[in-house]
Amino acid sequence: MIKPFEKPIYVTRPFLPPLEEFSRGLEEIWGNRWLTNNGPILKRFTQELSNLFDTNNLCLFNNGTLALQIALQGMGISGEVITTPYSFVATTHALFWNKIRPIFVDIEPEFYTLDPKKVEEAITPWTTAILAVHVYGHPCKLEALADIAERHKLRLIYDAAHAFGVRVDHKPISHFGDLSMFSFHSTKLFHSIEGGMLIFREVGLKGLFDYLKNFGFKSEVEVVMPGTNAKMNEMQALMGIQVLKYLNEMILKRAKITNIYRARLKEVPGIRLVPMLSPDIEYNYAYMPIEVDEKEFGMNRDALYERLKEWNVHTRRYFYPLICDYSCYRSISINGDLPVARRVADHILTLPIYDSLELFDVDAICDIIISLHQGKRSKTQVTVPPTELVKIV
Ligand SMILES: Cc1ncc(COP(=O)(O)O)c(C=O)c1O
């Protein structure tokens, strides 16, 4: 018998390190009396990330949005940038704050990343860069985009907000493109409460980004450019260091959750799962998107979203609406009709996934979805295989 959850199950829940560990870190901060401006804990965090990502071309920020804005400014991107409408709105905001015109093109239907063919068709004499998103942590079509960027002399920038921990061919995802931005927001798999990181190819950018995030200060008496305030503070860095210790554990737990969802939902009519990623990709299991087909499932995505709430399961329609459909971007240039992005935005639902989600609760969520499909509104009539039969890798 399944019952509505007593406590709400949200789409995500931030990981927190053991309080004693964090308290010990706070004691260190109290001892240092150094709260922000490139403090000792930020330096340690930067070093740990440099080791993990195998690069010194790395810079930390107080959030991912400002990191991306600063990246575009520091790289001198202007004119038009080809980007995806299927992302969190900050991807486009970062362009707009730099007075860059976003050109939205369609996505591919399997993993929802930018469609390289559409990118190439949208290039004009004003195009200076491609801003692609590893949406849900799914790597973009890396080779095809790199090839287009090289042939047309465009900068290739990745919004890797969802892709912390993803590796391709044994290399961190930041190895690809000219620059990658990661978000460490609390809703992300890896977080520092709020935070952002840039990793880039060109060594000279580091100094520039350091000025831009600290008001343009070069020394106590020299301001060399009109920078902003986008520095990461010591509390954020402390959280980042402590969460980082649990990264592999968190990814493993999410993999188990994903496997249950996939095994239980793969044959439910009207539920489409993302295909398996190719074996050269080490995925981070950041999100659990499904597409809902009304005809086959028996209700549309919005109805499922509402019905799940009755069971205290709070999913997200992530990403709906498309960025180009927000009122502030409706007049912006769209290349083509975006049929794939529109279809996906109208059918997508992201299911709860986080490290502290119990596997039996994942099973119960699947039971509810299956029972809603079967039209068995009574909360007692669920006939689905139990988790024990589900192979967990
Ligand atoms: C794809 C994407 N880009 C950018 C951002 C902005 O990052 P932040 O919240 O750290 O500013 C987010 C998430 O919040 C995101 O999901």
PDBQT file of the ligand as one rigid body, heavy atoms in Angstrom, charges set to zero:
ROOT
HETATM    1  C1  LIG A 401      22.146  26.447 -16.502  1.00  0.00    +0.000 C 
HETATM    2  C2  LIG A 401      22.385  27.483 -15.439  1.00  0.00    +0.000 A 
HETATM    3  N1  LIG A 401      23.121  28.571 -15.726  1.00  0.00    +0.000 NA
HETATM    4  C3  LIG A 401      23.380  29.500 -14.804  1.00  0.00    +0.000 A 
HETATM    5  C4  LIG A 401      22.910  29.390 -13.511  1.00  0.00    +0.000 A 
HETATM    6  C5  LIG A 401      23.192  30.482 -12.536  1.00  0.00    +0.000 C 
HETATM    7  O1  LIG A 401      24.002  30.059 -11.495  1.00  0.00    +0.000 OA
HETATM    8  P1  LIG A 401      23.918  30.770 -10.063  1.00  0.00    +0.000 P 
HETATM    9  O2  LIG A 401      22.624  30.405  -9.439  1.00  0.00    +0.000 OA
HETATM   10  O3  LIG A 401      25.100  30.193  -9.335  1.00  0.00    +0.000 OA
HETATM   11  O4  LIG A 401      24.056  32.231 -10.276  1.00  0.00    +0.000 OA
HETATM   12  C6  LIG A 401      22.148  28.257 -13.160  1.00  0.00    +0.000 A 
HETATM   13  C7  LIG A 401      21.609  27.974 -11.831  1.00  0.00    +0.000 C 
HETATM   14  O5  LIG A 401      21.296  28.553 -10.941  1.00  0.00    +0.000 OA
HETATM   15  C8  LIG A 401      21.859  27.290 -14.154  1.00  0.00    +0.000 A 
HETATM   16  O6  LIG A 401      21.095  26.223 -13.871  1.00  0.00    +0.000 OA
ENDROOT
TORSDOF 0
